[in-house]
């Protein structure tokens, strides 16, 4: 059986270094353990790396050390990916100021990921974006991609263990 290919949006990685986020941080660590155990095929893009590189040095070093713990597929956003990302702006799903979020979504779509994993409720993990993703994938002839928080993907909250 094929492992789920999950696109790790930056917040899914960042919350590993945010214990103040409580259960969200705990669930991010639970997901990380499952990735390390080979339960999922992790995917990141150059957008993730660019966003981590903009963090202050100590956080940047921690996040890259977490990435060093797992095997992942690295993808570059190409012209086609940028074209798909632009559709989220054109269709009024997201705004230009959140274009990097559009690129995350487009990277997952154009690289046939099964799930986008994110804690970004404002721009990614919300009904409007999820419906927009369905529209963009249907119109473009792409496979549907799901959008989950780490908690949803691993099957519950930290208190459920």
N, C-alpha and C positions, 0 to 999 in steps of 0.2 A: 504494500500500500504506500502510495506517495505521501511524503511528509508535507504538511502545509507549508507553503512558502510565505513568510511573513515579512512585510516591509516595516522596518523599525523607524518610525518618525522620531525626530530628535528628542521629544519629550519622554518617550518610552525609555530612552537611555539616560537622559538627564535626571529623571526621578530616582535612579539608582543612588545618586549623591544628594538626595533631599529627604533626610529622615524626618524632617518637620512635616512632610506630606503624609505621615502616618501609614494607613493601610495602602495608599497608592504606592508609596515607596516599598512597602513590604511585598505587595503584589508584583511590582517591577522586579524585585529580587527573585521571587518565585518563578516568574517567567524566565529570568536569566538562567536559573538553574535548569529549567526544562530545555532551553536552547543549548546549554553546555552539555546536557545529557543526550542531545541529538534528536529531541522530539519534534523540533521545528527546523526548517531551513530559513535562516535569517538573511535578510537583504538590506543593505544600506546604499545610499547614493552619495554623490559628491555634495549634494545640498546638506546632508547630515554632517559631513566632514567640515564643510564651510561654516555651518552654524556652531559646531563644537570649537572650531578654531577661533571664533569670536568670543568665546568665554574667557574669563580671567584665567591666568596661567594654572593656578592650583586646581580649579575645576576642570579645565581642559585636560590636564594630565590625568586626573582621576577617570574622566570619561573615556579617554583613549586607553587607559589601562583596563577598564571594563571590556572595551571592544577587543582587546588583545586576548581576553579569556575565551572568546567564542570563535567558531568558524562562521564566516559570513560571505555572501556574494556581494561584491562592490559593483555598482553600476554608475555610469555617467549619464547625465541628462543630455540628450542630443537634440538636434533641431526638431525632430518629430515629437519628442517629449515636451519641448517648449511650446510647440503648436497645440498639443493637447492641454497643457497647463493654461494656455491663453483662453481656451474654451470656457474655463470656469469663471474668468473675468467677463468674457463676451456674453455668457448666458446669465450674468448677474448673480451667480452662486457665491462668489467671493469677490473681494475688491483688490485693486492693484497693489495696495499696501501689504496684502498677504500673499503676494505672488510666490514666495518661497513655499508656502503651504500648498499652493496649486501645483508646484513642481514636485513636491512629495507625492501627492496623489497621482499625478501623471506618470511619475517614475514607476509606481506600483502598477498602474494600468498597463503601460506600454511594455512592461517586463513580465506580464502574466503572473503577478503575485496574487495569492489567494486572499490575503488579509492585510490591511494597514493597521498597525498597532500604534496607538497614540493616546496621550492624556490631553490633547489640545481640544477642549470642548468648544472654544469660541469659534474655531475655523474648520475643524476636521470632524470631531466626534459629535455630530449634531444632525438633526433630521434634515435640515435644508441641504447640507453638504451631501449627506447620504443619498438623498433623492437626486441631487445634481450628478453625483457619480453614476447612479443608475442611468440617467439620461445620456450622459457623455459616453458611457460604455456601450449602451444600446445603439446610439446614433453612429458611433465609430466602428461598430462590429467587434468590440472587445469582449472578453470574458468579464463577467461581473466581479467586482472586488468588494469584500466586506470591510467594514470599519469597526474595530473593537478597541476597547481599553485592554490593558494587560489582564485586569480582573475578569473581564468577560471571556477572554481567550483561554485563560487557565481554569475557568469553571467556577468562579466565585471569588468572594472577598477573602482577605487574610484571616478573618475570624472563622471561616468555614473549614480551616485545615484540621 
